[in-house]
């Protein structure tokens, strides 16, 4: 799980890093900026040098594939809660104990891991649906062009796939390439 720690305070970044290692995350980058492309989790230690950083966190949180956790001074928490709204940013107040933060990070890592697995299954299901649609369209084209019944078109695709040792969806693509313009 790829994680970014955005902090201008090295001591707190070290606490974050330690908690992530204990949670089983080892691909960790520490930076003072939120260049968050490709990260599964981004943890912000707010405020950042010369800026509060909540807008940066909100921009990262808008990405569907990134989970954002912000450590916020307790004195600012009410204002931050109002500003983050339903952005999906998880907040933790500072100061905090290392053990409490470790527990939070473990929970975050588990949630992100589960989300990544579900997302993978969703992509797999979407791919299967797209393949089925393509095969159905190829069967329709065969039925229309060669006057085959749906069952005959289906059998033709199955047999061609077995004979050529390719997936049915590849046969369907070939049919569509041949007969559709």
C-alpha positions in Angstrom: 0.0 0.0 0.0 1.6 3.2 -1.2 1.5 6.0 1.5 2.5 9.6 1.6 3.1 11.6 4.8 2.8 15.4 4.3 4.5 17.1 7.2 6.9 19.9 7.9 7.5 18.5 11.4 10.0 15.7 11.3 9.2 14.4 14.8 5.5 14.0 14.0 6.4 12.5 10.6 8.5 9.9 12.4 5.5 9.0 14.6 3.3 8.7 11.5 6.0 6.6 9.8 6.3 4.3 12.8 2.5 3.8 13.0 2.3 3.0 9.3 5.2 0.4 9.6 3.4 -1.2 12.6 0.2 -1.3 10.5 2.0 -3.3 7.8 2.6 -0.5 5.3 6.1 -0.3 4.1 5.9 1.8 0.9 6.1 5.2 2.7 7.2 8.6 1.4 7.6 11.7 3.5 7.3 15.1 1.9 6.5 18.7 2.7 4.2 18.8 -0.4 1.1 16.9 -1.4 2.0 15.5 -4.8 -0.4 12.7 -4.2 -0.6 10.9 -7.6 -0.5 7.2 -7.1 -0.8 7.0 -3.4 -3.5 4.9 -1.6 -3.2 6.9 1.7 -2.1 10.5 2.3 -1.6 11.6 5.9 -1.4 15.4 6.4 0.1 16.9 9.6 -1.7 20.3 9.7 -0.8 23.1 9.7 1.9 23.0 7.0 4.8 25.5 6.7 3.4 28.9 5.7 -0.1 27.5 5.0 -2.8 25.5 6.8 -3.0 22.8 4.1 -6.6 21.8 4.3 -7.3 22.9 0.7 -4.5 20.6 -0.4 -6.0 17.7 1.6 -9.4 18.4 0.2 -8.0 18.3 -3.4 -6.4 15.0 -2.7 -9.6 13.6 -1.1 -11.5 14.4 -4.3 -9.6 11.6 -6.0 -11.7 8.4 -5.8 -8.6 6.3 -5.2 -6.9 8.1 -2.3 -7.8 8.0 1.4 -6.9 11.2 3.4 -6.2 11.4 7.1 -5.5 14.8 8.6 -3.9 15.4 12.1 -5.3 18.8 13.2 -4.6 20.9 16.3 -7.5 20.4 18.8 -8.1 24.2 18.8 -8.9 24.2 15.1 -11.0 21.0 14.9 -14.5 22.6 14.9 -13.6 24.9 12.0 -11.9 22.0 10.1 -15.0 19.8 10.6 -17.2 22.5 9.1 -14.8 23.0 6.1 -14.3 19.3 5.2 -18.0 18.6 5.3 -18.6 15.3 3.4 -15.3 15.2 1.6 -14.4 11.9 3.2 -11.4 13.2 5.0 -10.8 11.5 8.3 -9.6 13.7 11.1 -7.5 13.1 14.3 -6.8 15.8 16.8 -3.4 16.7 18.1 -2.0 16.2 20.6 -2.5 12.5 20.5 -0.8 9.5 22.1 1.3 7.4 19.8 -0.7 4.3 20.7 -4.0 6.0 19.8 -2.6 7.2 16.5 -1.3 3.6 15.8 -4.8 2.2 16.3 -6.3 4.9 14.0 -3.7 4.1 11.3 -4.3 0.4 11.6 -8.0 0.9 11.1 -7.3 3.2 8.1 -5.0 0.7 6.5 -7.6 -2.1 7.0 -10.3 0.2 5.4 -8.1 1.1 2.5 -7.1 -2.5 1.9 -10.7 -3.6 1.9 -11.6 -0.8 -0.5 -8.8 -1.8 -2.9 -10.0 -5.4 -2.9 -13.6 -4.3 -3.5 -12.5 -1.9 -6.3 -10.5 -4.8 -7.9 -13.6 -7.0 -7.8 -15.7 -4.2 -9.3 -13.2 -3.7 -12.2 -13.3 -7.4 -12.8 -17.1 -7.5 -12.9 -17.2 -4.5 -15.2 -14.7 -6.2 -17.5 -16.9 -9.4 -17.6 -20.0 -7.4 -18.4 -18.2 -5.6 -21.2 -17.0 -8.9 -22.6 -20.6 -10.4 -22.4 -21.9 -7.3 -24.2 -19.3 -7.7 -26.9 -20.1 -11.4 -27.4 -23.8 -10.7 -27.5 -23.2 -8.0 -30.2 -21.1 -10.4 -32.2 -23.9 -13.1 -32.0 -26.4 -10.5 -33.2 -24.1 -9.6 -36.1 -23.7 -13.2 -37.0 -27.4 -13.8 -36.8 -28.1 -10.8 -39.0 -25.3 -11.3 -41.6 -25.1 -15.1 -41.9 -28.8 -15.8 -41.0 -27.8 -17.9 -38.0 -30.0 -18.5 -35.0 -28.8 -17.1 -31.7 -27.9 -20.6 -30.6 -26.0 -21.3 -33.8 -24.1 -18.0 -33.5 -23.3 -18.8 -29.9 -22.0 -22.3 -30.9 -20.0 -20.7 -33.7 -18.2 -18.4 -31.3 -17.6 -21.2 -28.7 -16.3 -23.6 -31.3 -14.0 -21.0 -33.0 -12.7 -20.0 -29.6 -11.9 -23.7 -28.7 -10.4 -24.4 -32.1 -8.2 -21.3 -32.1 -7.4 -21.5 -28.4 -8.4 -17.9 -27.8 -11.1 -16.4 -25.5 -14.6 -16.0 -26.8 -14.4 -12.3 -26.4 -11.4 -12.3 -28.9 -13.4 -14.3 -31.4 -16.2 -11.7 -30.9 -13.9 -8.8 -31.6 -12.7 -10.5 -34.8 -16.3 -11.1 -35.9 -17.2 -7.4 -35.2 -14.0 -6.3 -37.0 -14.9 -8.4 -40.0 -18.7 -7.7 -40.3 -19.1 -4.2 -38.8 -17.9 -1.1 -40.5 
